[in-house]
Amino acid sequence: MADGKGGALALATRALPHDDEGTLASPRPEDEAGTTAGGLRTPYLLFIGDCTEPGYAKTAFGLRDWAGEKCLGEYALAGATVSTGLTRLTPAQARERGARSMVIGIANSGGRIAPEWIPALEEALAAGLDLISGMHAKLSDLPGLRAAAEKYGQRLVDVRTPPPDLPVATGRKRGGKRILTVGTDCALGKKYTALAIAKALESRGVRSNFRATGQTGILIAGAGIALDSVVADFAAGAAELLSPDNAADHWDVIEGQGSLYHPAYAGVSMALLHGSQPDAFVICHDPLRTHVLGHPDFPLPDIEELAELTIRLGRRTNPAIRCAGVSLNTSALGSEEALSLLTGETARLGMPVADPMRGGDLFDQLVESCLAE
């Protein structure tokens, strides 16, 4: 993707040499064979752990779908019912096939590293693999893993470490155009939608960048800021920094986080909305989900309800904010049922409704709506 005047903040890593933390840098191709610009060694073995909820394995699925060329296989523990479909490998087998890092592919509630995972993580280090994590809990804060990394000469990489000296938001209107994905809940397609739109803009020759705001997006793009790891007072400022001033014809496609209606994570969503100052936003929704994931006492809002609230709150920093359309996650539906739902919702809502992973004319209409002035 063509970069404009500034790029996304380079991802910060722990326990390894890297570029100056906090400097502006755009995602770049791998600097050398098997090493990304952010210092991550590839190919990856994806760690599934003992996961039984697909929504919590979004890091693994995201890497499989958007950086599949860097993924050799998966490693799961007993009791896991979730799979990416990649070859099941032990760390030793993966290292023999050329893997250089094992990525924790789980994004569970609270970002915890379960004690039951520690032996498997130490096994990966012993096999000669770096460990990469986007969890809130830091690998480098666990004495046993630190000792194992030193013993085997491997690295512990925490991509959720925010850059230092983040500014407080100013609310100043910046040059360039911005698209933000927002959701009725977590883990239903905001990242996939942003990546698909960014790819579509690139194919149209539109100057654009995907701006990652979560651990999986950072691993895919090679740069970004994990917004949910930033101190609340600086979160909107981090969003401003992530999407800096740019040329009038340049578009930033910003990965959304959480939901304005989420009982735990609405604060991150609000900061991202105010700081990113989107000109257009796309609502992401799972039509089969009725309640907030992991919070059964909280029903999901209607699409129209979220559109109204996003416009009302977003006008604070961009009075021209508008809803460009809706992205529905129809992965659990057959082709005919999905098409019927998408066309029906397009007619009902009076705006483009598409599933970016299915593509087609409906998705083209959604992209064009994003670009409309």
PyMOL commands that set and color helices and strands:
alter all, ss='L'
color gray80, all
select helices_A, chain A and resi 54-66+68-70+91-96+115-126+139-141+143-152+190-203+215-221+227-229+232-242+266-276+303-314+335-349+360-371
alter helices_A, ss='H'
color red, helices_A
select strands_A, chain A and resi 44-49+71-76+101-104+130-133+156-158+177-183+208-211+251-254+280-285+291-292+295-299+322-328+353-354
alter strands_A, ss='S'
color yellow, strands_A
deselect
rebuild
show_as cartoon
